[in-house]
């Protein structure tokens, strides 16, 4: 399954190794802030899931 992240610190990135259903979660990469992403739409033909940002939290220092 491919999950495309929309908005927030990880907007435009993809997760391509998620098996089965994806319920969302807090994600970060490198120096980016944490973002809570939740799935909002699934394209039935391709199986691609769009996930939108719901909340952000500053990175831990």
Secondary structure, DSSP 8 states (H G I E B T S, - for coil): --EEEESGGGTT-EE----S----EEE--TT--EEEEEEEEE-TTT--EEEEEEEEE----
